[in-house]
């Protein structure tokens, strides 16, 4: 194979493994809950420990690659992720599993943005949209089939094998990356350690307050103070980023309408969908009594659709533009969640849910394929590392907040005590998810009608005089 083909294979393996672990534990949560006698907040942290560290450190991972070599840091990220997977498989308590998931998140935060940057640099401009569409489709597929894979492994083996399977894949990917990838560097610069500290502490405080709010009370001193401190720290982070010479997130990038709109859409999508999937993946087991594998199989109409839709969307986007695909994809996902919230009852027939699952999967495929191209087309090539890191971070944070908020809605309205009470909590949670994703569809309308920002827009985002930039036509709204 050519170096370009090897680059796609290696980066695809890495991003699939990292993306899979976003939701691979969801179908196994009832089994883990019984094994560890875990509480709902502990189950939330088993998901959020990964996504939170992943989101917070994505930009640092991209910066480390720019400074010390993208190939070198990509391999280090694979090693950390593999070590975290080993620790997760060996966990004997909820706390140990949560810590191991955080280690996995650190590794994933390094390898994911670098995989996109390495792939983008390896393909020719005329094939870039197709390659990035395939990359996005693989990431979307991994996220989508996470519940199925987790359920199959939890039933066929033990839940620990959800993490053991990563170990041989990681051990294979590391030598492939060493021998088949080319080394590259980005613009040299200092690491934004103050920014990293502020955003990490702020997000941890906010998520901690959201996860524990139902237990200690939303008006309690602990909740109010924790959320308040988190908000102040995030405000301090934004202020610091605006004045430092080496920001983690260059705020000037958000002067680009395409970049800003794409990130808003990404956050709202994962907020609504991840939060809903976290609870819906447990519905078939907790309410309807299916095994983990049976529950995972019943998500196939949802999880298989991105396999079909995402590659087609990557090809179509080069002709129709990305905006109509993203608007349609978000609208389909919002409609599917709203439809499911009407259909779900303790005794609902499975076939009744299938059309809504198909709609949700098609919508996810339409989202994941073009979103990477929108983000990277909004910035200059030398800023792609930070741009992709920022988009992935914002998208992951959407998932973190979605799980925390929708689980809080669930706890306020229902519980695990009986099937009826579970559904009473599930329905309003999905309704909130539908509203949030629907807002994402409206945000997608704000995307500009060009795949590549104009020279004036990019120059404005950088605070420079306009220069000529190649433009690719996109369909208008």
N, C-alpha and C positions, 0 to 999 in steps of 0.2 A: 504493500500500500504506500501511497505518497505520504509525505510529512503532514500535509493538510488533513488527509483521511485519518492518520494516527492521532492528530490533535483533536479531531472531533470525537473519536472513540474514547480517548482518555478523559477529556473534559466531560463527555456525556456520562461515562461511568461515575465520575466523581459527583457531578451535580445530581444524578439520579439517586445515589446513595444518601447524599445530604438532604435532598428534598423529601425522600421517602420517610426519613425520621421525623419530619414535622408531625405526621399523623399516624405513623405505623402503630403506635401504642393505643390508639383510640378504641379499636375493636377488642383489644386485650385488656382494657381497663376494668371490666367487671371481674375478670380472672385475677388480675393483680390486686384489685380491691379486696377480694375474698382471701387471697394469699397473705396479704400484709395487714388485713383489717384496716384499710386506708380510709380516711375521711374524704369528702368531696374537695376541700381545699388541697389536700395532698395529691389527689388525682389531677387537679388543675395544675399544680406545680410540676407534676411529671411531664406534662405537655409544655408548660410555660418556661420551665428551667432551660429547656433546649431553645425555644424560640426567642426568649429574652436575651440570653447570652449571644445567640446567633445574630440578633438584630443589632445589639449594642456594639458588637465588635466587628461587624462587617466592614465598616469604613476604615477601622484600624488594620484589618486584614488586607484591604486594597492598598493602603498606604505602605504597609510593610513590603508588599510585593513590588510597588514602585521603587522603593528605596533599596531593598536587598536582593531583588531579583524575583520575578513572578514565578518562574519555574521552581526555584529553591523554596519559596514560601508555600507554593502549592503542594509540594511534597511534604513539607512540615505540617501543613494543615491536614493532609491525609493521615499522617502518623498520629496526630493528636486525636483525630476523629476515630481512628481504629482503636487507640488506647481507651478512649471514653466508652466505646462500644463494648470492649472487654470488661471494663469496670461495671457497666450497666448489667451485663449478663451475670456477673458474679455477685450482684447486690443481694443482700438478705434482709434489708429493711427499706421502708419508704424513703427515709433520709438518704441512705446510700444511693438509691436509684436516682433521686432528684439531683444529687451532686454529680453522679456519672453523666446524667443527661446534660448538665451544664458544661461538662468537659466536652461532650460531643458537640455542643453548640459552638464552643470556641474553635474546634477544628473545622466545623462547617462554615463558620464565619470567615475563615481564611481562604478555604478552597473555592467557595461558591463565586464570589466576585472575580477572583483571579481566573476561574475557568472561562467566564464570559469574555474577559479581556484577552486572554490567550487565544481563544477561538476567533474573536473578532480580528485580531492582528494576523491570523494565519490564512484567512480566506480573502479572495479577491473582492473588490467592491461590488462587482455585478452579481456575485453569489452570496453577498452578505445577508440579505433579507431572508433567503431560504435557509442558510445555516443558522441564523439566530432564531428563526421560526422553529426549526427542528430542535434547537437547544431549549427554547421555551416550552415546546411541546413535551420534551422529555421530562423537564422539571414539573410541568403540570401533570403529566401522567404519573410520576412518582408520588406526588401529593395525593392524587386521586385514588390510586390503588393502595395507598398505605393501609386503610382499614381492611381491605381484602387480604393483603399479605399478612398483616398482624393477626387477623382471625384464623387464617389457615395454619400459621405456625403455632399459635397458642393452642389450637386444638390438636393438630397432628403431632406436635412435639411438646414443648413447654414454652411459656411466654419468654423465657430467657433467650431462646433461639432467635427471637426478633432481633436481638443485638449480636448474637454470635455470627449470623450470616454476613454481617458487615466485615468481620475480621479477615476472611480469605480474600474478599473483594478488595479491601484496602491494601492487603499485602501484595496482591497482584498489580494494583494500579500504581503503587509507588515505583517499582522498577520500570514499568512502562513509561511513566512520566519522566523518569531520569534519562532513559535512553532515546525516547521518541519526541519529546518536546524541546523546542528551542528556548533559550533564555532571552528575556527582554526586561527592560527597566522603564520606569516612568519618570516624570520630572522629580528631581531630588528635592527634598524638603524635610523639615522637622516633623516629628510625630506630635500630634496635638494631645498630649497627656492630660493637661487641665480640662480640655473639652471632653475627653473620654471619661474622666472621673466625674464631672458634673452630670453628663447625660446618663451614665451608668447608675449613679446614686439616685437621680431624679426618677428614672423609669422604674427602678426597683421599688422605690417608695410608693409610686402611684399604683403599680401592679399589686404590691403587698396590701395596700389599702383596699383595692377593689376585691381581691380574693378573700380577705378577712372581714369585709364590711358586714356581711349578713350574720356572721358569728358574734361579733362584738358590738354591732349596732352602727348604723350609718351616721348617727348623730353623736356617737361616743367621742370622747376626747382623743382616743387612740386613732380612730379612723380620720377624723377631721384634721388632726395634727399631721398624720402621715401623708394624706393627700395634699395638704397645704405645703408641707416641706417639699414634696415631689414637684409640685407646680412651681415653687420658687426656684428650685434647682434647674428645672428645664428653662425657666426664664433667664436664669444666670448663664446657662449654656448658650442660648441664642445670643445674649449680649456679648459673651466672650467670642463666639464665632464671628460676630460682626466686626470686632476690633483686632483680633489676632492676625498676624501675618501668615500663619500656617494653619488655617482652619480645617477641622475634620470634615465639615460640610461647607464648601464655599457658598455662602448665601446668595451670591450673585447669580448662581445657576438658576435660582428660582425666579429670576427676571424673565426667563424663557417661559412663555405660556405653555408650550408643549411639555417641557420638563415638569412644571408645577402641576398641570392637569393630569399627566400620567401618574405622578406620585399620589395625588389625591385619589384617583381611581383605584390604584393598587391598594392603598390602605383601606378604603371602604369595602373593596371586594373581599379581602382576607378577613376583615373584621366580621362581616356578615356570614361568610361561608365557613370559615374555620370554627367560629363559635357555634354555628348550627351543626356542623359535622361532629364536633366534640360530643354533643348530646345525642344527635340522631344515630350515631354509630352504636350507641349503647341501647337504643330503643328496642331493637330486635331481640336482644338478650334479656334485658331487665323486664321488659313489658310482655314480649311475645314468647319468651322462653327458648329461643333458638340457641344453638351452640355458637362459639366464635366463628367457625368456618361457615356454618349456615348463614350467620349474619353477614359475613364478608361477601359471600356469594350473592346475597340479595342486593348488594350495592353495585353489582356488575353493570346494570344498565346505566348507572351514573358514571362509574369509573372507566368503562370501555369507550365512551363517546369521545373523550379527548384524543384517543389513539387515532380515530378517524378524522376528527374535525381539525385538530391543531396543525397537522402537516398541510392540509388543504388551505387552511387560513393563512399559513405562511406563504404559500404560492399566490393565493388570491390577493393578498395585501399589496403585492408589487404592482398590481393593476388597478385595484379599487381604492387603495389607501387603507390606512389602519383605523381611522376614526369610525367609519360605519361598522367595522367588525367589532370594535370595542364597545360601542353603544349597544349593538345588538346582543353581544355576549353578556354584558352586565344586565340588560333588560331581561334576558332569558333566565339568568340566575335569580334575579329578584322575583320574577313571576313564579319560578319553581318553588322557592321557599314559601311564598304566600299561598300557593296551591297546596303544598304539603301541610301547612298549618291548619288548613280547612279539612284536609282528608284524614289526618292522623287521629286515631282513636285506639283504645286498648285492643280492640278486636278487628281492626281494619284489615281487609284482604290485601295481600301483598301485591297482586296484579293491579289493584287500584292505584298504587303508588308509582308504578313503573313509568307512565308517561311523564310525570314530574321529575323523576330521576333522569330520564333521557334528556329532558329540557335543561336540567342543571349541568349535566355533563357536556352538552353541546356548548353551553354558555362558557364553561371553564376553558374548553378548547379554543374558543374564539378570543378569550382574554389572554391566555398564556403565550400563544404564538406571536402576536404582534407587539406586545408591550415592551419587550426588550429593544426592538428596533426603534420604537418611538423615543425611548429614553436616550439611547445612544445617538440617534439622529439629531437630538436637540443640543448636543455639545460638540466641542472639537475633539479630535482623536486623542490628544494628550490628556483630556479630562475624562475619558471614558471610564477609567478605573474608579474615580470618585463618584461619577454619575451612577454607574451600575451598583456600586456599594451603597449609595444613598437610597436608590430605588429598592434594592433588596432589603435594606434595613427598615425602611418605611413600611414595606409590604409585610415583613415579619412582625413589626410592632402592631400592625393592624390585627394580625392573628392573635397576638398576646392579649390585646385589649378585648378582642372579640370573645375569646374563651373566658376571660375574667368577667366581662360585663354580662354576657348571655348566661353564664353559670350563676351569676348573682340574680338575674331575672328568674332563672329556674328555681333557685333556692327560695326566693321570695314568694313563689306561687305553687311550688310542688316539692316532692322529695322522692327518695328511693323506697319508701315504706310500702307502697303498693303500685300496681300498674296504673290505676286511675290517677293517683297523685303524681306519678312520673309524667304522664301525659299532660296533666294540669300545669306542670312547670315547663314542659317542652313546647307547647303551643305558643304561649306568649314570647318565649325565647326566639322561636323561628319567625314570629311576626316582626320582632325588633330587627332580626337579621335581614328580613326582606326589605324593610324600610331603609336600612343602611346601604344595602347593595343597590336599591333603587336610586338613592342619592348618588351612588357611584355612576349609574347610567347617565344621570343628568350632568355630572361632572365631565364625563367622556365627550359630551357635546361641545365642551369648551376647547377640545383639542383643535389646534390649527389645521389648515388644509394642506400642509406640506410635510413630507417625511423628514426633510432636512431643513432646519431653521434657516431663515435668510441670513445673509451676512450681517445685516444691521441688527437682527435679534441676537445672534451669537455675540457680536461685538458689544452690544449693550449688556448682555449677561456677564461679560468679562470686564466691562468698564473701559473698552477700547474704541478706537475709531473703526467704522465698518470696513470690512474687507470682503473680497469676493469668495463665495462659498457655493459649491455645486448644489443644485437643487433638484429634488426628485418630485415629480408630480404626484399628488394624492387627490382622491375624490373629494369634492366639497360635500358639505352636509346636505 
